[in-house]
Amino acid sequence: MSGADPGTRAQRQHLLRVRGRSVAWVPPLLLLVAIAVIDSNTTGEFRIISWIVLVPGIAAAICGVRGTAAFAVLSLVTYIEVDAAWPHQDQTGLPDFILVAVGGALATTACAVRVREERRMLHMRDVADTTRRTVLRPLPTPWAGLDHAAVYLAADSEARVGGDFYDIQPGPHGTRVLLGDVQGKGLPAVDTAAALLGTFRESAYHEASLAVVAERLEVRMRRQRQYVTDLGGEPARGVERFATAVLVAFPPCGSPGGHIEVVNFGHEPPLAAGPAGVRLLPPGDGLPLGLGDLAGPGAGAESES
Protein backbone atom coordinates (compact mmCIF):
# COMPACT_ATOMS: atom_id res chain seq x y z
CA MET A 1 0.00 0.00 0.00
CA SER A 2 1.26 3.42 -0.75
CA GLY A 3 1.78 5.80 2.13
CA ALA A 4 0.18 9.20 2.40
CA ASP A 5 1.78 11.76 0.10
CA PRO A 6 2.98 14.98 1.76
CA GLY A 7 0.46 17.80 1.63
CA THR A 8 0.96 20.88 -0.48
CA ARG A 9 2.02 22.91 2.51
CA ALA A 10 4.47 20.28 3.68
CA GLN A 11 6.02 20.06 0.21
CA ARG A 12 6.43 23.83 0.03
CA GLN A 13 8.03 24.05 3.44
CA HIS A 14 10.39 21.24 2.51
CA LEU A 15 11.46 23.07 -0.65
CA LEU A 16 12.04 26.31 1.28
CA ARG A 17 14.15 24.78 4.02
CA VAL A 18 17.94 24.68 4.27
CA ARG A 19 19.42 22.33 6.86
CA GLY A 20 16.06 22.07 8.55
CA ARG A 21 15.50 25.82 8.82
CA SER A 22 12.84 27.73 6.92
CA VAL A 23 14.10 30.22 4.34
CA ALA A 24 10.67 31.24 3.06
CA TRP A 25 11.42 34.81 4.15
CA VAL A 26 14.42 35.13 1.81
CA PRO A 27 12.65 35.70 -1.59
CA PRO A 28 10.39 38.56 -0.42
CA LEU A 29 13.26 40.15 1.52
CA LEU A 30 15.55 40.04 -1.51
CA LEU A 31 12.80 41.58 -3.65
CA LEU A 32 12.24 44.35 -1.12
CA VAL A 33 15.96 45.21 -0.98
CA ALA A 34 16.28 45.06 -4.78
CA ILE A 35 13.36 47.44 -5.33
CA ALA A 36 14.66 49.88 -2.72
CA VAL A 37 18.20 49.83 -4.15
CA ILE A 38 17.08 50.18 -7.78
CA ASP A 39 14.70 53.02 -6.94
CA SER A 40 17.44 54.86 -5.05
CA ASN A 41 19.81 54.64 -8.00
CA THR A 42 17.52 55.74 -10.82
CA THR A 43 16.31 59.10 -11.99
CA GLY A 44 13.12 60.71 -10.79
CA GLU A 45 11.48 59.84 -14.09
CA PHE A 46 11.78 56.10 -13.35
CA ARG A 47 10.48 55.53 -9.85
CA ILE A 48 9.68 51.86 -9.04
CA ILE A 49 9.24 52.13 -5.29
CA SER A 50 5.52 51.47 -5.68
CA TRP A 51 6.46 47.98 -6.91
CA ILE A 52 7.23 47.21 -3.30
CA VAL A 53 3.56 46.26 -3.02
CA LEU A 54 4.63 42.96 -4.62
CA VAL A 55 6.66 42.01 -1.54
CA PRO A 56 3.76 41.19 0.83
CA GLY A 57 1.97 39.55 -2.11
CA ILE A 58 4.84 37.09 -2.58
CA ALA A 59 5.13 36.60 1.17
CA ALA A 60 1.43 35.69 1.28
CA ALA A 61 2.10 32.75 -1.04
CA ILE A 62 5.05 31.21 0.83
CA CYS A 63 5.13 32.59 4.38
CA GLY A 64 2.85 32.39 7.37
CA VAL A 65 0.41 35.05 8.49
CA ARG A 66 2.85 36.67 10.90
CA GLY A 67 5.61 36.72 8.31
CA THR A 68 3.31 38.26 5.72
CA ALA A 69 2.12 40.91 8.17
CA ALA A 70 5.75 41.69 9.04
CA PHE A 71 6.62 42.15 5.36
CA ALA A 72 3.53 44.34 4.87
CA VAL A 73 4.73 46.67 7.66
CA LEU A 74 8.36 46.51 6.50
CA SER A 75 7.34 47.36 2.94
CA LEU A 76 5.34 50.36 4.12
CA VAL A 77 8.21 51.64 6.28
CA THR A 78 10.70 51.11 3.45
CA TYR A 79 8.42 52.95 1.05
CA ILE A 80 8.19 55.94 3.40
CA GLU A 81 11.96 56.09 3.97
CA VAL A 82 12.96 55.68 0.31
CA ASP A 83 10.32 58.06 -1.01
CA ALA A 84 11.18 60.71 1.60
CA ALA A 85 14.82 60.66 0.49
CA TRP A 86 13.85 62.09 -2.89
CA PRO A 87 13.22 65.79 -3.58
CA HIS A 88 9.63 66.82 -3.08
CA GLN A 89 8.91 67.14 -6.80
CA ASP A 90 10.03 63.56 -7.44
CA GLN A 91 8.16 61.90 -4.56
CA THR A 92 5.34 59.51 -5.48
CA GLY A 93 3.37 60.73 -2.49
CA LEU A 94 0.11 59.70 -0.89
CA PRO A 95 -1.48 57.67 -3.74
CA ASP A 96 1.31 55.08 -3.81
CA PHE A 97 1.45 55.10 -0.01
CA ILE A 98 -2.21 54.06 0.05
CA LEU A 99 -1.48 51.44 -2.63
CA VAL A 100 1.29 49.85 -0.56
CA ALA A 101 -0.76 49.99 2.64
CA VAL A 102 -3.86 48.45 1.08
CA GLY A 103 -1.77 45.88 -0.79
CA GLY A 104 -0.12 44.78 2.46
CA ALA A 105 -3.47 44.47 4.24
CA LEU A 106 -4.97 42.44 1.38
CA ALA A 107 -1.90 40.21 1.22
CA THR A 108 -2.12 39.48 4.95
CA THR A 109 -5.81 38.65 4.62
CA ALA A 110 -5.15 36.39 1.64
CA CYS A 111 -2.39 34.62 3.56
CA ALA A 112 -4.76 33.98 6.48
CA VAL A 113 -7.30 32.46 4.09
CA ARG A 114 -4.61 30.36 2.43
CA VAL A 115 -3.31 28.99 5.73
CA ARG A 116 -6.84 28.18 6.91
CA GLU A 117 -7.62 26.30 3.70
CA GLU A 118 -4.30 24.45 3.87
CA ARG A 119 -5.08 23.29 7.38
CA ARG A 120 -8.54 22.21 6.29
CA MET A 121 -7.11 20.34 3.30
CA LEU A 122 -4.52 18.57 5.43
CA HIS A 123 -7.21 17.63 7.94
CA MET A 124 -9.39 16.19 5.18
CA ARG A 125 -6.42 14.24 3.84
CA ASP A 126 -5.76 12.85 7.29
CA VAL A 127 -9.40 11.78 7.52
CA ALA A 128 -9.22 10.15 4.08
CA ASP A 129 -5.98 8.35 4.94
CA THR A 130 -7.41 7.17 8.25
CA THR A 131 -10.52 5.91 6.46
CA ARG A 132 -8.41 4.06 3.93
CA ARG A 133 -6.24 2.45 6.61
CA THR A 134 -9.39 1.43 8.47
CA VAL A 135 -10.99 -0.19 5.43
CA LEU A 136 -7.75 -1.54 3.96
CA ARG A 137 -5.90 -2.64 7.05
CA PRO A 138 -2.09 -2.76 6.89
CA LEU A 139 -0.84 -6.26 6.10
CA PRO A 140 2.44 -7.66 7.49
CA THR A 141 4.99 -8.75 4.91
CA PRO A 142 5.17 -11.68 4.51
CA TRP A 143 1.91 -12.87 6.04
CA ALA A 144 0.10 -16.18 6.12
CA GLY A 145 2.84 -17.75 4.03
CA LEU A 146 2.43 -15.24 1.21
CA ASP A 147 4.80 -12.60 -0.10
CA HIS A 148 2.65 -9.70 -1.22
CA ALA A 149 2.82 -6.08 -2.31
CA ALA A 150 0.14 -3.55 -3.14
CA VAL A 151 -0.18 0.03 -4.35
CA TYR A 152 -3.46 1.88 -3.85
CA LEU A 153 -4.23 4.62 -6.37
CA ALA A 154 -7.72 6.11 -6.13
CA ALA A 155 -9.35 7.21 -9.39
CA ASP A 156 -9.94 10.61 -7.79
CA SER A 157 -6.48 11.75 -6.72
CA GLU A 158 -7.92 14.37 -4.39
CA ALA A 159 -10.21 11.89 -2.64
CA ARG A 160 -7.35 9.44 -1.90
CA VAL A 161 -9.86 6.71 -1.13
CA GLY A 162 -12.33 4.86 -3.32
CA GLY A 163 -14.11 1.58 -3.91
CA ASP A 164 -11.11 -0.67 -4.56
CA PHE A 165 -10.51 -3.26 -1.86
CA TYR A 166 -8.20 -6.16 -1.05
CA ASP A 167 -7.32 -8.31 1.93
CA ILE A 168 -5.54 -11.49 2.99
CA GLN A 169 -7.16 -13.68 5.63
CA PRO A 170 -5.32 -16.69 7.08
CA GLY A 171 -7.35 -19.37 8.83
CA PRO A 172 -7.57 -23.05 9.73
CA HIS A 173 -8.70 -23.87 6.19
CA GLY A 174 -5.85 -22.09 4.43
CA THR A 175 -5.21 -18.55 3.30
CA ARG A 176 -7.86 -16.66 1.38
CA VAL A 177 -7.27 -13.54 -0.71
CA LEU A 178 -9.92 -11.09 -1.91
CA LEU A 179 -9.35 -8.39 -4.52
CA GLY A 180 -12.09 -6.26 -6.04
CA ASP A 181 -13.60 -2.95 -7.04
CA VAL A 182 -16.99 -1.51 -6.13
CA GLN A 183 -18.94 0.18 -8.91
CA GLY A 184 -18.92 3.94 -8.45
CA LYS A 185 -16.75 6.10 -6.25
CA GLY A 186 -16.87 8.26 -3.16
CA LEU A 187 -18.07 7.39 0.32
CA PRO A 188 -20.92 5.09 -0.83
CA ALA A 189 -18.37 2.90 -2.62
CA VAL A 190 -16.08 2.96 0.43
CA ASP A 191 -19.00 1.94 2.64
CA THR A 192 -19.79 -1.02 0.38
CA ALA A 193 -16.13 -2.07 0.23
CA ALA A 194 -15.94 -2.00 4.03
CA ALA A 195 -19.05 -4.20 4.28
CA LEU A 196 -17.63 -6.77 1.86
CA LEU A 197 -14.25 -6.85 3.60
CA GLY A 198 -15.88 -7.36 6.99
CA THR A 199 -17.85 -10.33 5.67
CA PHE A 200 -14.76 -11.75 3.95
CA ARG A 201 -12.60 -11.57 7.08
CA GLU A 202 -15.11 -13.54 9.11
CA SER A 203 -16.31 -16.09 6.55
CA ALA A 204 -12.86 -16.73 5.08
CA TYR A 205 -11.61 -17.69 8.52
CA HIS A 206 -14.51 -19.89 9.64
CA GLU A 207 -15.83 -21.50 6.44
CA ALA A 208 -14.08 -24.58 5.03
CA SER A 209 -15.66 -24.23 1.57
CA LEU A 210 -14.64 -21.37 -0.69
CA ALA A 211 -18.04 -21.61 -2.39
CA VAL A 212 -19.69 -20.77 0.94
CA VAL A 213 -17.40 -17.74 1.34
CA ALA A 214 -18.41 -16.64 -2.15
CA GLU A 215 -22.08 -17.07 -1.29
CA ARG A 216 -21.66 -15.03 1.88
CA LEU A 217 -20.13 -12.20 -0.14
CA GLU A 218 -23.00 -12.27 -2.62
CA VAL A 219 -25.58 -12.18 0.18
CA ARG A 220 -23.70 -9.34 1.90
CA MET A 221 -23.72 -7.31 -1.29
CA ARG A 222 -27.49 -7.72 -1.63
CA ARG A 223 -28.03 -6.79 2.01
CA GLN A 224 -25.87 -3.71 1.63
CA ARG A 225 -27.80 -2.63 -1.44
CA GLN A 226 -31.10 -3.15 0.36
CA TYR A 227 -29.80 -1.20 3.34
CA VAL A 228 -28.91 1.76 1.12
CA THR A 229 -32.29 1.49 -0.58
CA ASP A 230 -34.09 1.63 2.77
CA LEU A 231 -32.12 4.77 3.57
CA GLY A 232 -33.35 6.34 0.34
CA GLY A 233 -29.91 6.14 -1.23
CA GLU A 234 -28.67 5.35 -4.73
CA PRO A 235 -30.50 2.06 -5.42
CA ALA A 236 -33.81 3.82 -4.70
CA ARG A 237 -33.01 6.08 -7.65
CA GLY A 238 -32.41 3.14 -9.95
CA VAL A 239 -28.65 2.71 -9.49
CA GLU A 240 -27.82 -0.96 -8.91
CA ARG A 241 -24.48 -1.00 -7.13
CA PHE A 242 -22.30 -4.05 -7.68
CA ALA A 243 -18.69 -5.10 -7.24
CA THR A 244 -16.28 -7.07 -9.38
CA ALA A 245 -13.95 -9.28 -7.37
CA VAL A 246 -11.74 -12.33 -7.45
CA LEU A 247 -11.53 -14.72 -4.50
CA VAL A 248 -8.48 -16.98 -4.19
CA ALA A 249 -7.87 -19.78 -1.69
CA PHE A 250 -4.45 -21.25 -0.93
CA PRO A 251 -4.28 -24.60 0.89
CA PRO A 252 -2.92 -24.80 4.45
CA CYS A 253 0.83 -25.17 4.74
CA GLY A 254 1.87 -28.81 4.74
CA SER A 255 -1.36 -30.08 3.23
CA PRO A 256 -1.06 -32.63 0.39
CA GLY A 257 -1.48 -31.34 -3.14
CA GLY A 258 -0.68 -27.93 -4.56
CA HIS A 259 -3.97 -26.56 -5.79
CA ILE A 260 -5.54 -23.16 -5.37
CA GLU A 261 -9.20 -22.34 -5.80
CA VAL A 262 -10.48 -19.27 -7.58
CA VAL A 263 -13.93 -17.72 -7.71
CA ASN A 264 -14.21 -14.87 -10.16
CA PHE A 265 -17.02 -12.34 -9.79
CA GLY A 266 -16.78 -10.63 -13.18
CA HIS A 267 -13.24 -9.46 -12.47
CA GLU A 268 -10.28 -9.55 -14.81
CA PRO A 269 -8.81 -13.06 -14.49
CA PRO A 270 -5.76 -13.27 -12.25
CA LEU A 271 -2.34 -14.22 -13.56
CA ALA A 272 -0.43 -17.28 -12.40
CA ALA A 273 3.38 -17.13 -12.54
CA GLY A 274 5.33 -20.38 -12.54
CA PRO A 275 8.31 -22.17 -14.06
CA ALA A 276 6.48 -22.29 -17.39
CA GLY A 277 5.91 -18.54 -17.41
CA VAL A 278 2.86 -16.37 -16.74
CA ARG A 279 -0.62 -17.47 -17.75
CA LEU A 280 -4.17 -16.34 -17.23
CA LEU A 281 -6.28 -18.40 -14.88
CA PRO A 282 -9.70 -19.43 -16.20
CA PRO A 283 -12.04 -16.41 -16.00
CA GLY A 284 -15.03 -18.52 -15.00
CA ASP A 285 -18.62 -17.48 -15.57
CA GLY A 286 -19.33 -15.67 -12.31
CA LEU A 287 -21.23 -12.39 -12.38
CA PRO A 288 -20.27 -9.37 -10.28
CA LEU A 289 -21.29 -9.40 -6.63
CA GLY A 290 -24.85 -8.18 -6.33
CA LEU A 291 -25.90 -9.54 -9.72
CA GLY A 292 -25.78 -13.24 -8.85
CA ASP A 293 -29.55 -13.62 -9.23
CA LEU A 294 -29.12 -13.24 -12.97
CA ALA A 295 -27.12 -16.49 -13.15
CA GLY A 296 -29.22 -18.69 -10.88
CA PRO A 297 -27.05 -20.79 -8.52
CA GLY A 298 -23.85 -19.33 -7.10
CA ALA A 299 -20.61 -19.33 -9.02
CA GLY A 300 -18.38 -22.35 -8.81
CA ALA A 301 -14.75 -22.49 -7.79
CA GLU A 302 -12.01 -23.26 -10.26
CA SER A 303 -9.08 -25.41 -9.10
CA GLU A 304 -5.60 -24.65 -10.36
CA SER A 305 -2.21 -26.19 -9.71
C-alpha positions in Angstrom: 0.0 0.0 0.0 1.3 3.4 -0.7 1.8 5.8 2.1 0.2 9.2 2.4 1.8 11.8 0.1 3.0 15.0 1.8 0.5 17.8 1.6 1.0 20.9 -0.5 2.0 22.9 2.5 4.5 20.3 3.7 6.0 20.1 0.2 6.4 23.8 0.0 8.0 24.1 3.4 10.4 21.2 2.5 11.5 23.1 -0.7 12.0 26.3 1.3 14.2 24.8 4.0 17.9 24.7 4.3 19.4 22.3 6.9 16.1 22.1 8.5 15.5 25.8 8.8 12.8 27.7 6.9 14.1 30.2 4.3 10.7 31.2 3.1 11.4 34.8 4.1 14.4 35.1 1.8 12.7 35.7 -1.6 10.4 38.6 -0.4 13.3 40.2 1.5 15.6 40.0 -1.5 12.8 41.6 -3.7 12.2 44.3 -1.1 16.0 45.2 -1.0 16.3 45.1 -4.8 13.4 47.4 -5.3 14.7 49.9 -2.7 18.2 49.8 -4.1 17.1 50.2 -7.8 14.7 53.0 -6.9 17.4 54.9 -5.0 19.8 54.6 -8.0 17.5 55.7 -10.8 16.3 59.1 -12.0 13.1 60.7 -10.8 11.5 59.8 -14.1 11.8 56.1 -13.3 10.5 55.5 -9.9 9.7 51.9 -9.0 9.2 52.1 -5.3 5.5 51.5 -5.7 6.5 48.0 -6.9 7.2 47.2 -3.3 3.6 46.3 -3.0 4.6 43.0 -4.6 6.7 42.0 -1.5 3.8 41.2 0.8 2.0 39.5 -2.1 4.8 37.1 -2.6 5.1 36.6 1.2 1.4 35.7 1.3 2.1 32.8 -1.0 5.0 31.2 0.8 5.1 32.6 4.4 2.9 32.4 7.4 0.4 35.1 8.5 2.9 36.7 10.9 5.6 36.7 8.3 3.3 38.3 5.7 2.1 40.9 8.2 5.8 41.7 9.0 6.6 42.2 5.4 3.5 44.3 4.9 4.7 46.7 7.7 8.4 46.5 6.5 7.3 47.4 2.9 5.3 50.4 4.1 8.2 51.6 6.3 10.7 51.1 3.5 8.4 53.0 1.1 8.2 55.9 3.4 12.0 56.1 4.0 13.0 55.7 0.3 10.3 58.1 -1.0 11.2 60.7 1.6 14.8 60.7 0.5 13.8 62.1 -2.9 13.2 65.8 -3.6 9.6 66.8 -3.1 8.9 67.1 -6.8 10.0 63.6 -7.4 8.2 61.9 -4.6 5.3 59.5 -5.5 3.4 60.7 -2.5 0.1 59.7 -0.9 -1.5 57.7 -3.7 1.3 55.1 -3.8 1.5 55.1 0.0 -2.2 54.1 0.0 -1.5 51.4 -2.6 1.3 49.8 -0.6 -0.8 50.0 2.6 -3.9 48.5 1.1 -1.8 45.9 -0.8 -0.1 44.8 2.5 -3.5 44.5 4.2 -5.0 42.4 1.4 -1.9 40.2 1.2 -2.1 39.5 4.9 -5.8 38.6 4.6 -5.2 36.4 1.6 -2.4 34.6 3.6 -4.8 34.0 6.5 -7.3 32.5 4.1 -4.6 30.4 2.4 -3.3 29.0 5.7 -6.8 28.2 6.9 -7.6 26.3 3.7 -4.3 24.5 3.9 -5.1 23.3 7.4 -8.5 22.2 6.3 -7.1 20.3 3.3 -4.5 18.6 5.4 -7.2 17.6 7.9 -9.4 16.2 5.2 -6.4 14.2 3.8 -5.8 12.9 7.3 -9.4 11.8 7.5 -9.2 10.1 4.1 -6.0 8.4 4.9 -7.4 7.2 8.2 -10.5 5.9 6.5 -8.4 4.1 3.9 -6.2 2.5 6.6 -9.4 1.4 8.5 -11.0 -0.2 5.4 -7.8 -1.5 4.0 -5.9 -2.6 7.0 -2.1 -2.8 6.9 -0.8 -6.3 6.1 2.4 -7.7 7.5 5.0 -8.7 4.9 5.2 -11.7 4.5 1.9 -12.9 6.0 0.1 -16.2 6.1 2.8 -17.8 4.0 2.4 -15.2 1.2 4.8 -12.6 -0.1 2.7 -9.7 -1.2 2.8 -6.1 -2.3 0.1 -3.6 -3.1 -0.2 0.0 -4.3 -3.5 1.9 -3.9 -4.2 4.6 -6.4 -7.7 6.1 -6.1 -9.3 7.2 -9.4 -9.9 10.6 -7.8 -6.5 11.7 -6.7 -7.9 14.4 -4.4 -10.2 11.9 -2.6 -7.3 9.4 -1.9 -9.9 6.7 -1.1 -12.3 4.9 -3.3 -14.1 1.6 -3.9 -11.1 -0.7 -4.6 -10.5 -3.3 -1.9 -8.2 -6.2 -1.1 -7.3 -8.3 1.9 -5.5 -11.5 3.0 -7.2 -13.7 5.6 -5.3 -16.7 7.1 -7.3 -19.4 8.8 -7.6 -23.1 9.7 -8.7 -23.9 6.2 -5.8 -22.1 4.4 -5.2 -18.6 3.3 -7.9 -16.7 1.4 -7.3 -13.5 -0.7 -9.9 -11.1 -1.9 -9.4 -8.4 -4.5 -12.1 -6.3 -6.0 -13.6 -3.0 -7.0 -17.0 -1.5 -6.1 -18.9 0.2 -8.9 -18.9 3.9 -8.4 -16.7 6.1 -6.2 -16.9 8.3 -3.2 -18.1 7.4 0.3 -20.9 5.1 -0.8 -18.4 2.9 -2.6 -16.1 3.0 0.4 -19.0 1.9 2.6 -19.8 -1.0 0.4 -16.1 -2.1 0.2 -15.9 -2.0 4.0 -19.0 -4.2 4.3 -17.6 -6.8 1.9 -14.3 -6.8 3.6 -15.9 -7.4 7.0 -17.8 -10.3 5.7 -14.8 -11.7 4.0 -12.6 -11.6 7.1 -15.1 -13.5 9.1 -16.3 -16.1 6.6 -12.9 -16.7 5.1 -11.6 -17.7 8.5 -14.5 -19.9 9.6 -15.8 -21.5 6.4 -14.1 -24.6 5.0 -15.7 -24.2 1.6 -14.6 -21.4 -0.7 -18.0 -21.6 -2.4 -19.7 -20.8 0.9 -17.4 -17.7 1.3 -18.4 -16.6 -2.2 -22.1 -17.1 -1.3 -21.7 -15.0 1.9 -20.1 -12.2 -0.1 -23.0 -12.3 -2.6 -25.6 -12.2 0.2 -23.7 -9.3 1.9 -23.7 -7.3 -1.3 -27.5 -7.7 -1.6 -28.0 -6.8 2.0 -25.9 -3.7 1.6 -27.8 -2.6 -1.4 -31.1 -3.2 0.4 -29.8 -1.2 3.3 -28.9 1.8 1.1 -32.3 1.5 -0.6 -34.1 1.6 2.8 -32.1 4.8 3.6 -33.3 6.3 0.3 -29.9 6.1 -1.2 -28.7 5.4 -4.7 -30.5 2.1 -5.4 -33.8 3.8 -4.7 -33.0 6.1 -7.6 -32.4 3.1 -10.0 -28.7 2.7 -9.5 -27.8 -1.0 -8.9 -24.5 -1.0 -7.1 -22.3 -4.1 -7.7 -18.7 -5.1 -7.2 -16.3 -7.1 -9.4 -14.0 -9.3 -7.4 -11.7 -12.3 -7.4 -11.5 -14.7 -4.5 -8.5 -17.0 -4.2 -7.9 -19.8 -1.7 -4.4 -21.3 -0.9 -4.3 -24.6 0.9 -2.9 -24.8 4.5 0.8 -25.2 4.7 1.9 -28.8 4.7 -1.4 -30.1 3.2 -1.1 -32.6 0.4 -1.5 -31.3 -3.1 -0.7 -27.9 -4.6 -4.0 -26.6 -5.8 -5.5 -23.2 -5.4 -9.2 -22.3 -5.8 -10.5 -19.3 -7.6 -13.9 -17.7 -7.7 -14.2 -14.9 -10.2 -17.0 -12.3 -9.8 -16.8 -10.6 -13.2 -13.2 -9.5 -12.5 -10.3 -9.5 -14.8 -8.8 -13.1 -14.5 -5.8 -13.3 -12.2 -2.3 -14.2 -13.6 -0.4 -17.3 -12.4 3.4 -17.1 -12.5 5.3 -20.4 -12.5 8.3 -22.2 -14.1 6.5 -22.3 -17.4 5.9 -18.5 -17.4 2.9 -16.4 -16.7 -0.6 -17.5 -17.8 -4.2 -16.3 -17.2 -6.3 -18.4 -14.9 -9.7 -19.4 -16.2 -12.0 -16.4 -16.0 -15.0 -18.5 -15.0 -18.6 -17.5 -15.6 -19.3 -15.7 -12.3 -21.2 -12.4 -12.4 -20.3 -9.4 -10.3 -21.3 -9.4 -6.6 -24.9 -8.2 -6.3 -25.9 -9.5 -9.7 -25.8 -13.2 -8.8 -29.6 -13.6 -9.2 -29.1 -13.2 -13.0 -27.1 -16.5 -13.2 -29.2 -18.7 -10.9 -27.0 -20.8 -8.5 -23.8 -19.3 -7.1 -20.6 -19.3 -9.0 -18.4 -22.4 -8.8 -14.8 -22.5 -7.8 -12.0 -23.3 -10.3 -9.1 -25.4 -9.1 -5.6 -24.7 -10.4 -2.2 -26.2 -9.7 
